[in-house]
Amino acid sequence: MKLPAEIYWYLIRVSNEGSKLFVTTTDMRSIRIYTAEAWRRNQELLASFREDPQAAQSLLFVANLFGRDSELDEQGRVIIHAELRRRLGFENEDVRLQCHKGRVSLYSEKLIDELLAQAIPNLPAASAKLEQAGLL
């Protein structure tokens, strides 16, 4: 997959290890591209997570089962392996990308529609609450 230039530079900027990435899913709905160090931090968190060890174990199992090491090339391309694309329905589909804390999340149009339908009913109350907290 060819990433937009802004996302390529985001990954380069937040990575201490250059082009090394880990591509996986943590929810069987979206694809996540992590910098190598962000994924290591996740592994450490999951290994020590005592609040719900079963949740941590399940997430780590799925992420490792469907995850692969990858590299970002100079043209901004990253390999997202076929099994992950096929399993999540990302083959020959448009995707939306979002950068957050050392990762890039890929969402299918179907998932975007689902998340939007869930978010819209809560927006008036959320907006009012956050404006009281200082949102401009």
C-alpha atoms as an extended CHARMM CRD file, in Angstrom:
* protein
*
       136  EXT
         1         1  MET       CA              0.0000000000        0.0000000000        0.0000000000  PROA      1               0.0000000000
         2         2  LYS       CA              1.3120000000        3.4400000000       -0.8970000000  PROA      2               0.0000000000
         3         3  LEU       CA              0.8810000000        5.8120000000        2.0160000000  PROA      3               0.0000000000
         4         4  PRO       CA              0.2490000000        9.5200000000        1.5460000000  PROA      4               0.0000000000
         5         5  ALA       CA              3.3690000000       11.6490000000        1.9760000000  PROA      5               0.0000000000
         6         6  GLU       CA              2.1220000000       13.1870000000        5.2510000000  PROA      6               0.0000000000
         7         7  ILE       CA              1.6890000000        9.7450000000        6.7920000000  PROA      7               0.0000000000
         8         8  TYR       CA              5.0500000000        8.5470000000        5.4720000000  PROA      8               0.0000000000
         9         9  TRP       CA              6.7450000000       11.5330000000        7.1480000000  PROA      9               0.0000000000
        10        10  TYR       CA              4.7010000000       11.0400000000       10.3210000000  PROA      10              0.0000000000
        11        11  LEU       CA              5.9690000000        7.4540000000       10.6400000000  PROA      11              0.0000000000
        12        12  ILE       CA              9.5570000000        8.4850000000        9.9190000000  PROA      12              0.0000000000
        13        13  ARG       CA              9.3080000000       11.3420000000       12.4510000000  PROA      13              0.0000000000
        14        14  VAL       CA              7.8980000000        9.2390000000       15.3180000000  PROA      14              0.0000000000
        15        15  SER       CA             10.1310000000        6.2230000000       14.7150000000  PROA      15              0.0000000000
        16        16  ASN       CA             13.5110000000        5.7740000000       16.3540000000  PROA      16              0.0000000000
        17        17  GLU       CA             14.2110000000        2.7770000000       14.1330000000  PROA      17              0.0000000000
        18        18  GLY       CA             13.6440000000        4.2770000000       10.7020000000  PROA      18              0.0000000000
        19        19  SER       CA             11.4580000000        2.2130000000        8.4520000000  PROA      19              0.0000000000
        20        20  LYS       CA             10.7530000000       -0.8480000000       10.6440000000  PROA      20              0.0000000000
        21        21  LEU       CA              7.0290000000       -1.4470000000       11.1670000000  PROA      21              0.0000000000
        22        22  PHE       CA              4.5940000000       -4.0350000000       12.5020000000  PROA      22              0.0000000000
        23        23  VAL       CA              1.2900000000       -4.4330000000       10.6330000000  PROA      23              0.0000000000
        24        24  THR       CA             -1.6070000000       -6.1740000000       12.3840000000  PROA      24              0.0000000000
        25        25  THR       CA             -5.1230000000       -5.9030000000       13.7610000000  PROA      25              0.0000000000
        26        26  THR       CA             -6.1850000000       -5.6330000000       17.3860000000  PROA      26              0.0000000000
        27        27  ASP       CA             -9.9480000000       -5.6770000000       16.8330000000  PROA      27              0.0000000000
        28        28  MET       CA            -10.5360000000       -7.7300000000       13.6480000000  PROA      28              0.0000000000
        29        29  ARG       CA            -12.1190000000       -4.6160000000       12.1270000000  PROA      29              0.0000000000
        30        30  SER       CA             -9.2340000000       -2.2660000000       11.3510000000  PROA      30              0.0000000000
        31        31  ILE       CA             -5.6110000000       -2.6240000000       10.3060000000  PROA      31              0.0000000000
        32        32  ARG       CA             -2.9300000000       -0.9890000000       12.4030000000  PROA      32              0.0000000000
        33        33  ILE       CA              0.5450000000       -0.0480000000       11.2760000000  PROA      33              0.0000000000
        34        34  TYR       CA              2.8500000000        0.4270000000       14.2670000000  PROA      34              0.0000000000
        35        35  THR       CA              6.4000000000        1.6680000000       14.4370000000  PROA      35              0.0000000000
        36        36  ALA       CA              8.6130000000       -1.1220000000       15.7760000000  PROA      36              0.0000000000
        37        37  GLU       CA              9.1190000000        0.6340000000       19.1100000000  PROA      37              0.0000000000
        38        38  ALA       CA              5.3970000000        1.3820000000       19.5330000000  PROA      38              0.0000000000
        39        39  TRP       CA              4.6270000000       -2.3030000000       19.0230000000  PROA      39              0.0000000000
        40        40  ARG       CA              7.3070000000       -3.2930000000       21.5730000000  PROA      40              0.0000000000
        41        41  ARG       CA              5.6990000000       -0.9120000000       24.1000000000  PROA      41              0.0000000000
        42        42  ASN       CA              2.3660000000       -2.5940000000       23.4210000000  PROA      42              0.0000000000
        43        43  GLN       CA              3.8680000000       -6.0240000000       23.9770000000  PROA      43              0.0000000000
        44        44  GLU       CA              5.3330000000       -4.8930000000       27.3030000000  PROA      44              0.0000000000
        45        45  LEU       CA              2.0030000000       -3.4340000000       28.3800000000  PROA      45              0.0000000000
        46        46  LEU       CA              0.1150000000       -6.5710000000       27.4100000000  PROA      46              0.0000000000
        47        47  ALA       CA              2.6230000000       -8.8130000000       29.2030000000  PROA      47              0.0000000000
        48        48  SER       CA              2.1970000000       -6.8740000000       32.4500000000  PROA      48              0.0000000000
        49        49  PHE       CA             -1.5200000000       -6.0120000000       32.2440000000  PROA      49              0.0000000000
        50        50  ARG       CA             -3.0690000000       -7.3790000000       35.4530000000  PROA      50              0.0000000000
        51        51  GLU       CA             -6.4940000000       -5.6960000000       35.3380000000  PROA      51              0.0000000000
        52        52  ASP       CA             -7.7600000000       -8.1850000000       32.7310000000  PROA      52              0.0000000000
        53        53  PRO       CA             -5.0450000000      -10.6820000000       31.7700000000  PROA      53              0.0000000000
        54        54  GLN       CA             -7.4400000000      -12.6590000000       29.5380000000  PROA      54              0.0000000000
        55        55  ALA       CA             -8.1860000000       -9.5440000000       27.4520000000  PROA      55              0.0000000000
        56        56  ALA       CA             -4.4610000000       -8.8490000000       27.0910000000  PROA      56              0.0000000000
        57        57  GLN       CA             -3.7400000000      -12.4530000000       26.1630000000  PROA      57              0.0000000000
        58        58  SER       CA             -6.5450000000      -12.5110000000       23.5590000000  PROA      58              0.0000000000
        59        59  LEU       CA             -5.4360000000       -9.2630000000       21.9670000000  PROA      59              0.0000000000
        60        60  LEU       CA             -1.8070000000      -10.3450000000       21.8380000000  PROA      60              0.0000000000
        61        61  PHE       CA             -2.7500000000      -13.7220000000       20.3530000000  PROA      61              0.0000000000
        62        62  VAL       CA             -4.7860000000      -12.1260000000       17.5470000000  PROA      62              0.0000000000
        63        63  ALA       CA             -2.2420000000       -9.3540000000       16.9090000000  PROA      63              0.0000000000
        64        64  ASN       CA              0.6210000000      -11.8520000000       16.6460000000  PROA      64              0.0000000000
        65        65  LEU       CA             -1.3990000000      -14.3390000000       14.5850000000  PROA      65              0.0000000000
        66        66  PHE       CA             -2.3080000000      -11.7550000000       11.9530000000  PROA      66              0.0000000000
        67        67  GLY       CA              0.6850000000       -9.4450000000       12.3830000000  PROA      67              0.0000000000
        68        68  ARG       CA              3.8070000000       -9.2550000000       10.2580000000  PROA      68              0.0000000000
        69        69  ASP       CA              7.0010000000       -7.2470000000       10.3840000000  PROA      69              0.0000000000
        70        70  SER       CA              7.1760000000       -4.8370000000        7.4920000000  PROA      70              0.0000000000
        71        71  GLU       CA              9.2760000000       -1.9480000000        6.2560000000  PROA      71              0.0000000000
        72        72  LEU       CA              8.4340000000        1.4160000000        4.8480000000  PROA      72              0.0000000000
        73        73  ASP       CA             10.2880000000        1.9550000000        1.5880000000  PROA      73              0.0000000000
        74        74  GLU       CA             11.5740000000        5.2940000000        0.2560000000  PROA      74              0.0000000000
        75        75  GLN       CA              8.4440000000        5.7000000000       -1.8630000000  PROA      75              0.0000000000
        76        76  GLY       CA              6.1410000000        5.4050000000        1.1440000000  PROA      76              0.0000000000
        77        77  ARG       CA              4.9740000000        1.8600000000        0.4700000000  PROA      77              0.0000000000
        78        78  VAL       CA              4.2840000000       -0.7290000000        3.1440000000  PROA      78              0.0000000000
        79        79  ILE       CA              3.2950000000       -4.3610000000        2.6490000000  PROA      79              0.0000000000
        80        80  ILE       CA             -0.0020000000       -5.3720000000        4.2050000000  PROA      80              0.0000000000
        81        81  HSD       CA             -0.0940000000       -9.1080000000        3.7700000000  PROA      81              0.0000000000
        82        82  ALA       CA             -2.8860000000      -10.7490000000        1.8140000000  PROA      82              0.0000000000
        83        83  GLU       CA             -4.3390000000      -12.8460000000        4.6480000000  PROA      83              0.0000000000
        84        84  LEU       CA             -4.9530000000       -9.7640000000        6.8010000000  PROA      84              0.0000000000
        85        85  ARG       CA             -6.4420000000       -7.7760000000        3.9010000000  PROA      85              0.0000000000
        86        86  ARG       CA             -8.6680000000      -10.6960000000        2.9090000000  PROA      86              0.0000000000
        87        87  ARG       CA             -9.7820000000      -11.5640000000        6.4550000000  PROA      87              0.0000000000
        88        88  LEU       CA            -10.8090000000       -7.9540000000        7.1750000000  PROA      88              0.0000000000
        89        89  GLY       CA            -12.3090000000       -7.2510000000        3.7480000000  PROA      89              0.0000000000
        90        90  PHE       CA             -9.7420000000       -4.6730000000        2.6660000000  PROA      90              0.0000000000
        91        91  GLU       CA             -8.9600000000       -6.1030000000       -0.7600000000  PROA      91              0.0000000000
        92        92  ASN       CA             -9.7450000000       -3.6970000000       -3.6010000000  PROA      92              0.0000000000
        93        93  GLU       CA            -11.4240000000       -1.2970000000       -1.1690000000  PROA      93              0.0000000000
        94        94  ASP       CA            -10.8560000000        2.3530000000       -0.4190000000  PROA      94              0.0000000000
        95        95  VAL       CA             -9.4990000000        2.9620000000        3.0610000000  PROA      95              0.0000000000
        96        96  ARG       CA             -9.2580000000        5.9150000000        5.4210000000  PROA      96              0.0000000000
        97        97  LEU       CA             -6.1470000000        6.4640000000        7.4960000000  PROA      97              0.0000000000
        98        98  GLN       CA             -5.6680000000        8.0360000000       10.9020000000  PROA      98              0.0000000000
        99        99  CYS       CA             -2.3770000000        8.6860000000       12.7370000000  PROA      99              0.0000000000
       100       100  HSD       CA             -2.2780000000        8.3870000000       16.5090000000  PROA      100             0.0000000000
       101       101  LYS       CA              0.5250000000        7.7850000000       19.0400000000  PROA      101             0.0000000000
       102       102  GLY       CA              3.0190000000        6.0020000000       16.8030000000  PROA      102             0.0000000000
       103       103  ARG       CA              0.5190000000        4.0670000000       14.7410000000  PROA      103             0.0000000000
       104       104  VAL       CA             -1.5600000000        4.4690000000       11.6180000000  PROA      104             0.0000000000
       105       105  SER       CA             -5.0380000000        2.9460000000       11.6360000000  PROA      105             0.0000000000
       106       106  LEU       CA             -6.7140000000        1.8850000000        8.3970000000  PROA      106             0.0000000000
       107       107  TYR       CA            -10.4980000000        1.8090000000        8.2500000000  PROA      107             0.0000000000
       108       108  SER       CA            -12.7210000000        0.4150000000        5.5100000000  PROA      108             0.0000000000
       109       109  GLU       CA            -15.5870000000        2.5700000000        4.2750000000  PROA      109             0.0000000000
       110       110  LYS       CA            -17.9950000000        0.0760000000        5.8750000000  PROA      110             0.0000000000
       111       111  LEU       CA            -16.3140000000        0.4780000000        9.2790000000  PROA      111             0.0000000000
       112       112  ILE       CA            -16.2440000000        4.2690000000        8.9080000000  PROA      112             0.0000000000
       113       113  ASP       CA            -20.0130000000        4.2010000000        8.2980000000  PROA      113             0.0000000000
       114       114  GLU       CA            -20.5470000000        2.0120000000       11.4080000000  PROA      114             0.0000000000
       115       115  LEU       CA            -18.3820000000        4.2190000000       13.6330000000  PROA      115             0.0000000000
       116       116  LEU       CA            -20.0330000000        7.3770000000       12.3320000000  PROA      116             0.0000000000
       117       117  ALA       CA            -23.5070000000        5.9620000000       13.0130000000  PROA      117             0.0000000000
       118       118  GLN       CA            -22.4320000000        5.1920000000       16.5950000000  PROA      118             0.0000000000
       119       119  ALA       CA            -20.8050000000        8.5980000000       17.1600000000  PROA      119             0.0000000000
       120       120  ILE       CA            -23.4720000000       10.9350000000       15.7880000000  PROA      120             0.0000000000
       121       121  PRO       CA            -26.1990000000       10.3110000000       18.4160000000  PROA      121             0.0000000000
       122       122  ASN       CA            -23.7110000000       11.1060000000       21.2110000000  PROA      122             0.0000000000
       123       123  LEU       CA            -22.2840000000       14.2950000000       19.6730000000  PROA      123             0.0000000000
       124       124  PRO       CA            -24.6210000000       16.9290000000       21.1700000000  PROA      124             0.0000000000
       125       125  ALA       CA            -24.0370000000       15.7220000000       24.7550000000  PROA      125             0.0000000000
       126       126  ALA       CA            -20.3270000000       15.0970000000       24.1590000000  PROA      126             0.0000000000
       127       127  SER       CA            -19.8610000000       18.5120000000       22.5920000000  PROA      127             0.0000000000
       128       128  ALA       CA            -21.6240000000       20.2940000000       25.4720000000  PROA      128             0.0000000000
       129       129  LYS       CA            -19.6110000000       18.3680000000       28.0670000000  PROA      129             0.0000000000
       130       130  LEU       CA            -16.3040000000       19.0490000000       26.3580000000  PROA      130             0.0000000000
       131       131  GLU       CA            -17.0930000000       22.7360000000       25.8400000000  PROA      131             0.0000000000
       132       132  GLN       CA            -17.6420000000       22.9900000000       29.6040000000  PROA      132             0.0000000000
       133       133  ALA       CA            -14.2020000000       21.4200000000       30.0260000000  PROA      133             0.0000000000
       134       134  GLY       CA            -12.6300000000       24.0500000000       27.7600000000  PROA      134             0.0000000000
       135       135  LEU       CA            -13.0980000000       22.8500000000       24.1810000000  PROA      135             0.0000000000
       136       136  LEU       CA            -13.1350000000       25.8770000000       21.8760000000  PROA      136             0.0000000000
